[in-house]
Amino acid sequence: MAFTLYSLLQASLLIVNAVAVLHEERFLRHVGWGSDQGIGGFGEEPGIKAQLTNLIRSIRTVMRGKSTVFSIIIIIIVIIIT
């Protein structure tokens, strides 16, 4: 299996899909990554955990519908190629 731009795009799409389907109440709160965790005071730099939680929330907000469309396109391309 060669490392190509297509395989890189496909792997990144799989990662975005995996993050987009994470349910905050079912999974993230049980491992301590809920939205109420890691709230700092004014002027404090957010920690790594808070930054990753914000990144997960942003990906879920922005990419939920778009990743479905991209997945369908990738599936159609794979079906046509094989």
N, CA, C and O atoms as a Tinker XYZ file with bonds, in Angstrom:
   328  protein
     1  N      0.849000   -1.173000    0.000000    73     2
     2  CA     0.000000    0.000000    0.000000    64     1     3
     3  C      0.894000    1.235000    0.000000    63     2     4     5
     4  O      1.722000    1.413000    0.893000    81     3
     5  N      0.726000    2.059000   -0.976000    73     3     6
     6  CA     1.540000    3.258000   -1.116000    64     5     7
     7  C      0.938000    4.407000   -0.315000    63     6     8     9
     8  O     -0.274000    4.489000   -0.117000    81     7
     9  N      1.813000    5.280000    0.133000    73     7    10
    10  CA     1.379000    6.462000    0.856000    64     9    11
    11  C      1.143000    7.574000   -0.156000    63    10    12    13
    12  O      2.088000    8.193000   -0.645000    81    11
    13  N     -0.120000    7.819000   -0.464000    73    11    14
    14  CA    -0.474000    8.819000   -1.470000    64    13    15
    15  C     -1.320000    9.913000   -0.839000    63    14    16    17
    16  O     -1.731000    9.815000    0.317000    81    15
    17  N     -1.570000   10.945000   -1.612000    73    15    18
    18  CA    -2.424000   12.030000   -1.136000    64    17    19
    19  C     -3.847000   11.524000   -0.885000    63    18    20    21
    20  O     -4.513000   11.961000    0.054000    81    19
    21  N     -4.302000   10.606000   -1.728000    73    19    22
    22  CA    -5.640000   10.038000   -1.547000    64    21    23
    23  C     -5.744000    9.271000   -0.237000    63    22    24    25
    24  O     -6.743000    9.395000    0.471000    81    23
    25  N     -4.728000    8.480000    0.096000    73    23    26
    26  CA    -4.774000    7.730000    1.354000    64    25    27
    27  C     -4.678000    8.662000    2.552000    63    26    28    29
    28  O     -5.262000    8.383000    3.599000    81    27
    29  N     -3.951000    9.764000    2.414000    73    27    30
    30  CA    -3.880000   10.755000    3.488000    64    29    31
    31  C     -5.235000   11.433000    3.690000    63    30    32    33
    32  O     -5.662000   11.629000    4.828000    81    31
    33  N     -5.912000   11.789000    2.603000    73    31    34
    34  CA    -7.249000   12.377000    2.704000    64    33    35
    35  C     -8.258000   11.397000    3.284000    63    34    36    37
    36  O     -9.121000   11.777000    4.076000    81    35
    37  N     -8.146000   10.151000    2.892000    73    35    38
    38  CA    -9.063000    9.132000    3.406000    64    37    39
    39  C     -8.844000    8.910000    4.908000    63    38    40    41
    40  O     -9.810000    8.769000    5.657000    81    39
    41  N     -7.592000    8.879000    5.346000    73    39    42
    42  CA    -7.297000    8.700000    6.770000    64    41    43
    43  C     -7.772000    9.901000    7.584000    63    42    44    45
    44  O     -8.304000    9.734000    8.681000    81    43
    45  N     -7.583000   11.106000    7.057000    73    43    46
    46  CA    -8.041000   12.286000    7.784000    64    45    47
    47  C     -9.568000   12.333000    7.852000    63    46    48    49
    48  O    -10.130000   12.781000    8.852000    81    47
    49  N    -10.236000   11.875000    6.801000    73    47    50
    50  CA   -11.695000   11.812000    6.829000    64    49    51
    51  C    -12.180000   10.812000    7.878000    63    50    52    53
    52  O    -13.164000   11.072000    8.571000    81    51
    53  N    -11.508000    9.689000    7.996000    73    51    54
    54  CA   -11.879000    8.713000    9.019000    64    53    55
    55  C    -11.694000    9.278000   10.426000    63    54    56    57
    56  O    -12.511000    9.019000   11.309000    81    55
    57  N    -10.633000   10.044000   10.639000    73    55    58
    58  CA   -10.400000   10.641000   11.953000    64    57    59
    59  C    -11.457000   11.696000   12.260000    63    58    60    61
    60  O    -11.972000   11.753000   13.377000    81    59
    61  N    -11.780000   12.526000   11.281000    73    59    62
    62  CA   -12.814000   13.546000   11.483000    64    61    63
    63  C    -14.161000   12.890000   11.758000    63    62    64    65
    64  O    -14.905000   13.359000   12.618000    81    63
    65  N    -14.486000   11.825000   11.051000    73    63    66
    66  CA   -15.730000   11.098000   11.309000    64    65    67
    67  C    -15.749000   10.518000   12.717000    63    66    68    69
    68  O    -16.771000   10.568000   13.400000    81    67
    69  N    -14.626000    9.974000   13.146000    73    67    70
    70  CA   -14.557000    9.394000   14.495000    64    69    71
    71  C    -14.764000   10.459000   15.558000    63    70    72    73
    72  O    -15.443000   10.208000   16.554000    81    71
    73  N    -14.196000   11.631000   15.370000    73    71    74
    74  CA   -14.363000   12.713000   16.341000    64    73    75
    75  C    -15.774000   13.271000   16.278000    63    74    76    77
    76  O    -16.339000   13.635000   17.310000    81    75
    77  N    -16.352000   13.345000   15.090000    73    75    78
    78  CA   -17.678000   13.940000   14.925000    64    77    79
    79  C    -18.774000   13.108000   15.576000    63    78    80    81
    80  O    -19.806000   13.658000   15.961000    81    79
    81  N    -18.583000   11.816000   15.707000    73    79    82
    82  CA   -19.632000   10.982000   16.279000    64    81    83
    83  C    -19.482000   10.778000   17.782000    63    82    84    85
    84  O    -20.308000   10.099000   18.393000    81    83
    85  N    -18.447000   11.352000   18.388000    73    83    86
    86  CA   -18.300000   11.220000   19.833000    64    85    87
    87  C    -19.458000   11.924000   20.527000    63    86    88    89
    88  O    -19.715000   13.103000   20.282000    81    87
    89  N    -20.137000   11.213000   21.374000    73    87    90
    90  CA   -21.262000   11.777000   22.107000    64    89    91
    91  C    -20.758000   12.244000   23.468000    63    90    92    93
    92  O    -20.152000   11.476000   24.215000    81    91
    93  N    -21.015000   13.504000   23.777000    73    91    94
    94  CA   -20.431000   14.083000   24.987000    64    93    95
    95  C    -20.952000   13.425000   26.257000    63    94    96    97
    96  O    -20.170000   13.157000   27.169000    81    95
    97  N    -22.239000   13.161000   26.340000    73    95    98
    98  CA   -22.794000   12.604000   27.561000    64    97    99
    99  C    -22.532000   11.104000   27.697000    63    98   100   101
   100  O    -22.406000   10.599000   28.812000    81    99
   101  N    -22.451000   10.400000   26.591000    73    99   102
   102  CA   -22.248000    8.955000   26.669000    64   101   103
   103  C    -20.795000    8.558000   26.814000    63   102   104   105
   104  O    -20.488000    7.579000   27.495000    81   103
   105  N    -19.895000    9.296000   26.189000    73   103   106
   106  CA   -18.497000    8.885000   26.189000    64   105   107
   107  C    -17.575000    9.881000   26.865000    63   106   108   109
   108  O    -16.808000    9.512000   27.753000    81   107
   109  N    -17.640000   11.125000   26.460000    73   107   110
   110  CA   -16.652000   12.096000   26.909000    64   109   111
   111  C    -16.746000   12.402000   28.397000    63   110   112   113
   112  O    -15.712000   12.589000   29.038000    81   111
   113  N    -17.932000   12.459000   28.964000    73   111   114
   114  CA   -18.049000   12.737000   30.397000    64   113   115
   115  C    -17.547000   11.572000   31.250000    63   114   116   117
   116  O    -17.043000   11.783000   32.354000    81   115
   117  N    -17.680000   10.357000   30.749000    73   115   118
   118  CA   -17.224000    9.194000   31.510000    64   117   119
   119  C    -15.705000    9.135000   31.610000    63   118   120   121
   120  O    -15.165000    8.562000   32.556000    81   119
   121  N    -15.027000    9.717000   30.653000    73   119   122
   122  CA   -13.566000    9.737000   30.713000    64   121   123
   123  C    -13.048000   11.081000   31.212000    63   122   124   125
   124  O    -11.840000   11.320000   31.193000    81   123
   125  N    -13.943000   11.963000   31.658000    73   123   126
   126  CA   -13.541000   13.233000   32.233000    64   125   127
   127  C    -13.281000   14.335000   31.237000    63   126   128   129
   128  O    -12.537000   15.269000   31.537000    81   127
   129  N    -13.875000   14.253000   30.050000    73   127   130
   130  CA   -13.652000   15.259000   29.021000    64   129   131
   131  C    -14.943000   15.994000   28.676000    63   130   132   133
   132  O    -15.115000   16.426000   27.536000    81   131
   133  N    -15.844000   16.143000   29.628000    73   131   134
   134  CA   -17.099000   16.833000   29.375000    64   133   135
   135  C    -16.903000   18.324000   29.235000    63   134   136   137
   136  O    -15.802000   18.835000   29.442000    81   135
   137  N    -17.972000   19.030000   28.881000    73   135   138
   138  CA   -17.866000   20.468000   28.640000    64   137   139
   139  C    -17.657000   21.245000   29.930000    63   138   140   141
   140  O    -17.126000   22.355000   29.893000    81   139
   141  N    -18.056000   20.697000   31.064000    73   139   142
   142  CA   -17.883000   21.410000   32.324000    64   141   143
   143  C    -16.518000   21.157000   32.962000    63   142   144   145
   144  O    -16.228000   21.707000   34.024000    81   143
   145  N    -15.696000   20.356000   32.350000    73   143   146
   146  CA   -14.375000   20.060000   32.875000    64   145   147
   147  C    -13.363000   21.085000   32.386000    63   146   148   149
   148  O    -13.464000   21.565000   31.257000    81   147
   149  N    -12.404000   21.418000   33.211000    73   147   150
   150  CA   -11.280000   22.243000   32.803000    64   149   151
   151  C    -11.602000   23.704000   32.561000    63   150   152   153
   152  O    -10.966000   24.341000   31.721000    81   151
   153  N    -12.581000   24.253000   33.281000    73   151   154
   154  CA   -12.910000   25.661000   33.120000    64   153   155
   155  C    -11.968000   26.464000   34.005000    63   154   156   157
   156  O    -11.960000   26.302000   35.226000    81   155
   157  N    -11.187000   27.317000   33.391000    73   155   158
   158  CA   -10.220000   28.121000   34.125000    64   157   159
   159  C    -10.769000   29.497000   34.427000    63   158   160   161
   160  O    -11.879000   29.843000   34.025000    81   159
   161  N     -9.976000   30.276000   35.141000    73   159   162
   162  CA   -10.376000   31.632000   35.468000    64   161   163
   163  C    -10.005000   32.603000   34.364000    63   162   164   165
   164  O     -9.416000   32.226000   33.351000    81   163
   165  N    -10.358000   33.852000   34.580000    73   163   166
   166  CA   -10.087000   34.890000   33.585000    64   165   167
   167  C     -8.587000   35.159000   33.531000    63   166   168   169
   168  O     -7.942000   35.343000   34.563000    81   167
   169  N     -8.048000   35.180000   32.334000    73   167   170
   170  CA    -6.640000   35.477000   32.155000    64   169   171
   171  C     -5.727000   34.277000   32.219000    63   170   172   173
   172  O     -4.533000   34.397000   31.945000    81   171
   173  N     -6.258000   33.119000   32.574000    73   171   174
   174  CA    -5.440000   31.910000   32.634000    64   173   175
   175  C     -5.396000   31.254000   31.264000    63   174   176   177
   176  O     -6.384000   31.242000   30.530000    81   175
   177  N     -4.251000   30.718000   30.940000    73   175   178
   178  CA    -4.119000   29.972000   29.701000    64   177   179
   179  C     -4.823000   28.629000   29.843000    63   178   180   181
   180  O     -4.635000   27.940000   30.846000    81   179
   181  N     -5.634000   28.243000   28.851000    73   179   182
   182  CA    -6.289000   26.925000   28.951000    64   181   183
   183  C     -5.261000   25.809000   28.809000    63   182   184   185
   184  O     -4.295000   25.932000   28.056000    81   183
   185  N     -5.475000   24.745000   29.525000    73   183   186
   186  CA    -4.575000   23.604000   29.466000    64   185   187
   187  C     -4.801000   22.777000   28.206000    63   186   188   189
   188  O     -5.686000   23.060000   27.399000    81   187
   189  N     -3.973000   21.749000   28.068000    73   187   190
   190  CA    -4.071000   20.872000   26.900000    64   189   191
   191  C     -5.436000   20.193000   26.855000    63   190   192   193
   192  O     -6.040000   20.078000   25.789000    81   191
   193  N     -5.913000   19.750000   27.996000    73   191   194
   194  CA    -7.198000   19.056000   28.045000    64   193   195
   195  C     -8.341000   19.972000   27.602000    63   194   196   197
   196  O     -9.223000   19.548000   26.855000    81   195
   197  N     -8.327000   21.219000   28.059000    73   195   198
   198  CA    -9.370000   22.176000   27.666000    64   197   199
   199  C     -9.272000   22.502000   26.179000    63   198   200   201
   200  O    -10.294000   22.649000   25.509000    81   199
   201  N     -8.054000   22.614000   25.659000    73   199   202
   202  CA    -7.895000   22.888000   24.236000    64   201   203
   203  C     -8.382000   21.725000   23.385000    63   202   204   205
   204  O     -9.028000   21.937000   22.359000    81   203
   205  N     -8.078000   20.490000   23.801000    73   203   206
   206  CA    -8.556000   19.327000   23.045000    64   205   207
   207  C    -10.071000   19.198000   23.128000    63   206   208   209
   208  O    -10.716000   18.816000   22.151000    81   207
   209  N    -10.643000   19.516000   24.285000    73   207   210
   210  CA   -12.101000   19.478000   24.420000    64   209   211
   211  C    -12.742000   20.503000   23.494000    63   210   212   213
   212  O    -13.750000   20.209000   22.852000    81   211
   213  N    -12.171000   21.699000   23.418000    73   211   214
   214  CA   -12.696000   22.721000   22.501000    64   213   215
   215  C    -12.523000   22.298000   21.047000    63   214   216   217
   216  O    -13.398000   22.561000   20.222000    81   215
   217  N    -11.409000   21.645000   20.721000    73   215   218
   218  CA   -11.197000   21.162000   19.355000    64   217   219
   219  C    -12.230000   20.097000   18.987000    63   218   220   221
   220  O    -12.782000   20.124000   17.887000    81   219
   221  N    -12.492000   19.169000   19.891000    73   219   222
   222  CA   -13.497000   18.125000   19.642000    64   221   223
   223  C    -14.872000   18.748000   19.453000    63   222   224   225
   224  O    -15.611000   18.356000   18.550000    81   223
   225  N    -15.220000   19.710000   20.294000    73   223   226
   226  CA   -16.521000   20.363000   20.183000    64   225   227
   227  C    -16.631000   21.134000   18.865000    63   226   228   229
   228  O    -17.689000   21.136000   18.235000    81   227
   229  N    -15.553000   21.785000   18.449000    73   227   230
   230  CA   -15.567000   22.535000   17.194000    64   229   231
   231  C    -15.705000   21.614000   15.995000    63   230   232   233
   232  O    -16.456000   21.908000   15.065000    81   231
   233  N    -14.984000   20.501000   16.012000    73   231   234
   234  CA   -15.088000   19.538000   14.907000    64   233   235
   235  C    -16.494000   18.975000   14.835000    63   234   236   237
   236  O    -17.053000   18.833000   13.747000    81   235
   237  N    -17.072000   18.654000   15.989000    73   235   238
   238  CA   -18.435000   18.127000   15.994000    64   237   239
   239  C    -19.421000   19.146000   15.453000    63   238   240   241
   240  O    -20.367000   18.778000   14.757000    81   239
   241  N    -19.216000   20.428000   15.761000    73   239   242
   242  CA   -20.139000   21.463000   15.302000    64   241   243
   243  C    -20.013000   21.723000   13.812000    63   242   244   245
   244  O    -21.017000   21.806000   13.104000    81   243
   245  N    -18.787000   21.851000   13.338000    73   243   246
   246  CA   -18.558000   22.290000   11.964000    64   245   247
   247  C    -18.648000   21.146000   10.963000    63   246   248   249
   248  O    -19.217000   21.321000    9.886000    81   247
   249  N    -18.110000   20.002000   11.285000    73   247   250
   250  CA   -17.911000   18.956000   10.288000    64   249   251
   251  C    -18.948000   17.842000   10.295000    63   250   252   253
   252  O    -18.824000   16.908000    9.503000    81   251
   253  N    -19.941000   17.894000   11.133000    73   251   254
   254  CA   -20.881000   16.782000   11.204000    64   253   255
   255  C    -21.590000   16.531000    9.878000    63   254   256   257
   256  O    -21.613000   15.391000    9.414000    81   255
   257  N    -22.150000   17.522000    9.273000    73   255   258
   258  CA   -22.849000   17.345000    7.996000    64   257   259
   259  C    -21.902000   17.223000    6.822000    63   258   260   261
   260  O    -22.143000   16.446000    5.899000    81   259
   261  N    -20.822000   17.992000    6.857000    73   259   262
   262  CA   -19.875000   17.981000    5.746000    64   261   263
   263  C    -19.132000   16.664000    5.650000    63   262   264   265
   264  O    -18.841000   16.195000    4.550000    81   263
   265  N    -18.820000   16.058000    6.795000    73   263   266
   266  CA   -18.092000   14.792000    6.741000    64   265   267
   267  C    -18.956000   13.683000    6.155000    63   266   268   269
   268  O    -18.428000   12.745000    5.557000    81   267
   269  N    -20.261000   13.772000    6.315000    73   267   270
   270  CA   -21.156000   12.799000    5.702000    64   269   271
   271  C    -21.101000   12.899000    4.184000    63   270   272   273
   272  O    -21.048000   11.884000    3.490000    81   271
   273  N    -21.115000   14.117000    3.676000    73   271   274
   274  CA   -21.038000   14.326000    2.230000    64   273   275
   275  C    -19.693000   13.842000    1.695000    63   274   276   277
   276  O    -19.642000   13.163000    0.670000    81   275
   277  N    -18.609000   14.186000    2.381000    73   275   278
   278  CA   -17.283000   13.744000    1.952000    64   277   279
   279  C    -17.168000   12.225000    1.991000    63   278   280   281
   280  O    -16.549000   11.628000    1.110000    81   279
   281  N    -17.761000   11.594000    3.007000    73   279   282
   282  CA   -17.725000   10.134000    3.100000    64   281   283
   283  C    -18.450000    9.489000    1.932000    63   282   284   285
   284  O    -17.972000    8.503000    1.370000    81   283
   285  N    -19.590000   10.033000    1.566000    73   283   286
   286  CA   -20.348000    9.496000    0.431000    64   285   287
   287  C    -19.539000    9.627000   -0.857000    63   286   288   289
   288  O    -19.519000    8.710000   -1.678000    81   287
   289  N    -18.875000   10.766000   -1.033000    73   287   290
   290  CA   -18.040000   10.964000   -2.225000    64   289   291
   291  C    -16.901000    9.958000   -2.264000    63   290   292   293
   292  O    -16.623000    9.381000   -3.316000    81   291
   293  N    -16.239000    9.739000   -1.133000    73   291   294
   294  CA   -15.129000    8.779000   -1.060000    64   293   295
   295  C    -15.629000    7.363000   -1.343000    63   294   296   297
   296  O    -14.955000    6.602000   -2.037000    81   295
   297  N    -16.793000    7.001000   -0.819000    73   295   298
   298  CA   -17.347000    5.664000   -1.055000    64   297   299
   299  C    -17.655000    5.475000   -2.536000    63   298   300   301
   300  O    -17.390000    4.410000   -3.092000    81   299
   301  N    -18.210000    6.493000   -3.174000    73   299   302
   302  CA   -18.517000    6.396000   -4.607000    64   301   303
   303  C    -17.234000    6.260000   -5.411000    63   302   304   305
   304  O    -17.185000    5.482000   -6.364000    81   303
   305  N    -16.191000    7.005000   -5.045000    73   303   306
   306  CA   -14.901000    6.899000   -5.748000    64   305   307
   307  C    -14.321000    5.511000   -5.583000    63   306   308   309
   308  O    -13.822000    4.940000   -6.552000    81   307
   309  N    -14.369000    4.954000   -4.391000    73   307   310
   310  CA   -13.833000    3.608000   -4.156000    64   309   311
   311  C    -14.616000    2.577000   -4.951000    63   310   312   313
   312  O    -14.026000    1.646000   -5.500000    81   311
   313  N    -15.933000    2.725000   -5.025000    73   311   314
   314  CA   -16.754000    1.774000   -5.782000    64   313   315
   315  C    -16.426000    1.859000   -7.274000    63   314   316   317
   316  O    -16.362000    0.836000   -7.957000    81   315
   317  N    -16.223000    3.058000   -7.769000    73   315   318
   318  CA   -15.909000    3.226000   -9.192000    64   317   319
   319  C    -14.536000    2.666000   -9.513000    63   318   320   321
   320  O    -14.361000    2.020000  -10.546000    81   319
   321  N    -13.568000    2.899000   -8.654000    73   319   322
   322  CA   -12.189000    2.452000   -8.903000    64   321   323
   323  C    -12.080000    0.935000   -8.840000    63   322   324   325
   324  O    -11.382000    0.343000   -9.663000    81   323
   325  N    -12.736000    0.301000   -7.908000    73   323   326
   326  CA   -12.593000   -1.159000   -7.760000    64   325   327
   327  C    -13.609000   -1.916000   -8.548000    63   326   328
   328  O    -13.617000   -3.147000   -8.525000    81   327
